[in-house]
Amino acid sequence: MRRARCELTLWLQYGRKLATLHGAAVYITELPQAEHGADEWQTAMEALLLVAERNGPKTMARIVIMRCAEPA
């Protein structure tokens, strides 16, 4: 099964790179429970599902993930 590519590669803290929607989903689910259970990350997962299941806008998912991953 071919994985959908993000429009632009995401570079996160510590040089981690997310190049696929699947990679972004795995990154979010591997976060500590308190963090990935936060409303912001749940919104990011919903955006990824929208792209994966309904061919939604990849740019929206990318922006949501970038905003969540920014250091506070």
KOLVEX-452763 format. One record per atom (N, C-alpha, C): residue in three letters; residue number from 1; x, y, z; atom name. Coordinates in Angstrom, 1 decimal. Example, Ala and Ser with C-alpha at 12.3 -4.5 7.8 and 13.67 -1.06 7.14 Angstrom:
<pts>
Ala,1,13.2,-5.7,7.8,N
Ala,1,12.3,-4.5,7.8,CA
Ala,1,13.2,-3.3,7.8,C
Ser,2,12.8,-2.2,7.1,N
Ser,2,13.7,-1.1,7.1,CA
Ser,2,12.9,0.0,7.9,C
</pts>
This chain:
<pts>
Met,1,0.8,-1.2,0.0,N
Met,1,0.0,0.0,0.0,CA
Met,1,0.9,1.2,0.0,C
Arg,2,0.6,2.1,-0.9,N
Arg,2,1.4,3.4,-1.0,CA
Arg,2,1.0,4.4,0.1,C
Arg,3,1.9,5.0,0.7,N
Arg,3,1.6,6.0,1.8,CA
Arg,3,1.5,7.3,1.1,C
Ala,4,0.5,8.1,1.5,N
Ala,4,0.4,9.5,1.0,CA
Ala,4,1.5,10.4,1.5,C
Arg,5,2.0,11.2,0.7,N
Arg,5,3.1,12.1,1.0,CA
Arg,5,2.5,13.4,1.5,C
Cys,6,3.2,14.0,2.5,N
Cys,6,2.8,15.4,2.9,CA
Cys,6,3.2,16.3,1.8,C
Glu,7,2.6,17.5,1.6,N
Glu,7,3.0,18.4,0.6,CA
Glu,7,4.4,18.9,0.8,C
Leu,8,4.8,19.2,2.0,N
Leu,8,6.1,19.6,2.3,CA
Leu,8,6.6,18.8,3.5,C
Thr,9,7.8,18.4,3.5,N
Thr,9,8.4,17.6,4.7,CA
Thr,9,8.4,18.5,5.9,C
Leu,10,8.0,17.8,7.0,N
Leu,10,8.0,18.5,8.3,CA
Leu,10,9.3,18.2,9.1,C
Trp,11,10.0,19.2,9.5,N
Trp,11,11.2,18.9,10.4,CA
Trp,11,10.8,19.4,11.8,C
Leu,12,10.9,18.4,12.7,N
Leu,12,10.6,18.7,14.1,CA
Leu,12,11.8,18.9,15.0,C
Gln,13,11.6,19.1,16.2,N
Gln,13,12.7,19.3,17.2,CA
Gln,13,13.7,18.1,17.0,C
Tyr,14,14.9,18.3,17.3,N
Tyr,14,16.0,17.3,17.4,CA
Tyr,14,16.2,16.7,16.0,C
Gly,15,15.8,17.4,14.9,N
Gly,15,16.1,16.9,13.6,CA
Gly,15,15.2,15.8,13.1,C
Arg,16,14.1,15.5,13.8,N
Arg,16,13.2,14.4,13.3,CA
Arg,16,12.4,14.9,12.1,C
Lys,17,12.3,14.1,11.1,N
Lys,17,11.7,14.4,9.9,CA
Lys,17,10.4,13.5,9.7,C
Leu,18,9.3,14.2,9.3,N
Leu,18,8.1,13.5,9.0,CA
Leu,18,7.8,13.7,7.5,C
Ala,19,7.8,12.6,6.8,N
Ala,19,7.7,12.7,5.3,CA
Ala,19,6.4,12.2,4.8,C
Thr,20,5.7,11.3,5.7,N
Thr,20,4.4,10.7,5.3,CA
Thr,20,3.4,11.0,6.3,C
Leu,21,2.1,10.9,5.9,N
Leu,21,1.0,11.0,6.9,CA
Leu,21,1.1,9.9,7.9,C
His,22,1.5,8.8,7.5,N
His,22,1.6,7.6,8.4,CA
His,22,2.7,8.0,9.5,C
Gly,23,3.8,8.5,9.0,N
Gly,23,4.9,8.9,9.9,CA
Gly,23,4.4,9.9,11.0,C
Ala,24,3.6,10.9,10.5,N
Ala,24,3.0,11.9,11.4,CA
Ala,24,2.1,11.2,12.4,C
Ala,25,1.3,10.3,12.0,N
Ala,25,0.4,9.6,12.9,CA
Ala,25,1.2,8.8,13.9,C
Val,26,2.2,8.1,13.5,N
Val,26,3.0,7.3,14.4,CA
Val,26,3.7,8.2,15.4,C
Tyr,27,4.2,9.4,15.0,N
Tyr,27,4.9,10.3,15.9,CA
Tyr,27,3.9,10.8,17.0,C
Ile,28,2.7,11.1,16.6,N
Ile,28,1.7,11.6,17.6,CA
Ile,28,1.3,10.5,18.6,C
Thr,29,1.1,9.2,18.1,N
Thr,29,0.8,8.2,19.0,CA
Thr,29,1.9,7.7,19.9,C
Glu,30,3.1,8.1,19.5,N
Glu,30,4.3,7.7,20.4,CA
Glu,30,4.6,8.8,21.4,C
Leu,31,3.9,9.9,21.4,N
Leu,31,4.1,11.0,22.4,CA
Leu,31,3.6,10.4,23.7,C
Pro,32,4.1,11.0,24.8,N
Pro,32,3.5,10.6,26.1,CA
Pro,32,2.0,10.8,26.2,C
Gln,33,1.3,9.9,26.9,N
Gln,33,-0.1,9.9,27.0,CA
Gln,33,-0.7,11.3,27.3,C
Ala,34,-0.1,12.0,28.2,N
Ala,34,-0.6,13.3,28.6,CA
Ala,34,-0.5,14.3,27.5,C
Glu,35,0.6,14.2,26.6,N
Glu,35,0.8,15.1,25.5,CA
Glu,35,-0.1,14.7,24.3,C
His,36,-0.1,13.4,23.9,N
His,36,-0.9,13.1,22.7,CA
His,36,-2.4,13.1,23.0,C
Gly,37,-2.8,13.1,24.3,N
Gly,37,-4.2,13.2,24.7,CA
Gly,37,-4.7,14.6,24.7,C
Ala,38,-3.8,15.6,24.6,N
Ala,38,-4.2,17.0,24.6,CA
Ala,38,-5.0,17.4,23.4,C
Asp,39,-5.9,18.4,23.6,N
Asp,39,-6.8,18.8,22.5,CA
Asp,39,-6.1,19.1,21.2,C
Glu,40,-4.9,19.8,21.3,N
Glu,40,-4.2,20.2,20.1,CA
Glu,40,-3.8,19.0,19.3,C
Trp,41,-3.3,17.9,20.0,N
Trp,41,-2.8,16.7,19.2,CA
Trp,41,-4.0,15.9,18.7,C
Gln,42,-5.1,15.9,19.5,N
Gln,42,-6.3,15.2,19.0,CA
Gln,42,-6.8,15.9,17.7,C
Thr,43,-6.7,17.2,17.7,N
Thr,43,-7.1,17.9,16.4,CA
Thr,43,-6.2,17.6,15.3,C
Ala,44,-4.9,17.4,15.6,N
Ala,44,-3.9,17.0,14.6,CA
Ala,44,-4.3,15.6,14.0,C
Met,45,-4.6,14.7,14.9,N
Met,45,-5.0,13.4,14.5,CA
Met,45,-6.3,13.4,13.6,C
Glu,46,-7.2,14.2,14.0,N
Glu,46,-8.4,14.3,13.2,CA
Glu,46,-8.1,14.9,11.8,C
Ala,47,-7.2,15.9,11.7,N
Ala,47,-6.8,16.4,10.5,CA
Ala,47,-6.1,15.3,9.6,C
Leu,48,-5.3,14.5,10.2,N
Leu,48,-4.7,13.4,9.4,CA
Leu,48,-5.7,12.4,8.9,C
Leu,49,-6.7,12.1,9.8,N
Leu,49,-7.7,11.2,9.3,CA
Leu,49,-8.5,11.8,8.2,C
Leu,50,-8.8,13.0,8.3,N
Leu,50,-9.5,13.7,7.2,CA
Leu,50,-8.8,13.6,5.9,C
Val,51,-7.5,13.7,5.9,N
Val,51,-6.7,13.6,4.7,CA
Val,51,-6.6,12.1,4.2,C
Ala,52,-6.4,11.2,5.2,N
Ala,52,-6.2,9.8,4.8,CA
Ala,52,-7.5,9.2,4.3,C
Glu,53,-8.6,9.5,5.0,N
Glu,53,-9.9,8.8,4.7,CA
Glu,53,-10.8,9.5,3.6,C
Arg,54,-10.6,10.9,3.5,N
Arg,54,-11.5,11.6,2.7,CA
Arg,54,-10.8,12.5,1.7,C
Asn,55,-9.5,12.3,1.6,N
Asn,55,-8.7,13.1,0.6,CA
Asn,55,-8.8,14.6,1.0,C
Gly,56,-8.8,14.9,2.3,N
Gly,56,-8.8,16.3,2.7,CA
Gly,56,-7.6,17.1,2.4,C
Pro,57,-7.5,18.3,2.8,N
Pro,57,-6.4,19.2,2.4,CA
Pro,57,-5.1,18.8,3.3,C
Lys,58,-4.1,18.4,2.6,N
Lys,58,-2.8,18.0,3.3,CA
Lys,58,-2.2,19.2,4.0,C
Thr,59,-2.3,20.4,3.3,N
Thr,59,-1.7,21.6,3.9,CA
Thr,59,-2.3,21.8,5.3,C
Met,60,-3.6,21.6,5.5,N
Met,60,-4.2,21.9,6.8,CA
Met,60,-3.6,21.0,7.8,C
Ala,61,-3.5,19.7,7.5,N
Ala,61,-2.9,18.7,8.5,CA
Ala,61,-1.5,19.1,8.8,C
Arg,62,-0.7,19.5,7.8,N
Arg,62,0.6,19.9,8.0,CA
Arg,62,0.7,21.1,8.9,C
Ile,63,-0.1,22.1,8.7,N
Ile,63,-0.1,23.3,9.6,CA
Ile,63,-0.5,23.0,11.0,C
Val,64,-1.5,22.1,11.2,N
Val,64,-1.9,21.8,12.6,CA
Val,64,-0.8,21.0,13.3,C
Ile,65,-0.1,20.1,12.6,N
Ile,65,1.0,19.4,13.2,CA
Ile,65,2.2,20.3,13.5,C
Met,66,2.5,21.2,12.6,N
Met,66,3.6,22.2,12.9,CA
Met,66,3.3,23.1,14.1,C
Arg,67,2.0,23.5,14.2,N
Arg,67,1.6,24.3,15.4,CA
Arg,67,1.7,23.6,16.7,C
Cys,68,1.3,22.3,16.7,N
Cys,68,1.4,21.5,17.9,CA
Cys,68,2.9,21.2,18.3,C
Ala,69,3.7,21.0,17.3,N
Ala,69,5.1,20.6,17.5,CA
Ala,69,6.0,21.7,17.9,C
Glu,70,5.5,23.0,17.8,N
Glu,70,6.4,24.1,18.1,CA
Glu,70,6.6,24.1,19.6,C
Pro,71,7.9,24.3,20.0,N
Pro,71,8.2,24.4,21.4,CA
Pro,71,7.4,25.6,22.1,C
Ala,72,6.9,25.4,23.2,N
Ala,72,6.1,26.5,23.9,CA
Ala,72,7.1,27.6,24.4,C
</pts>
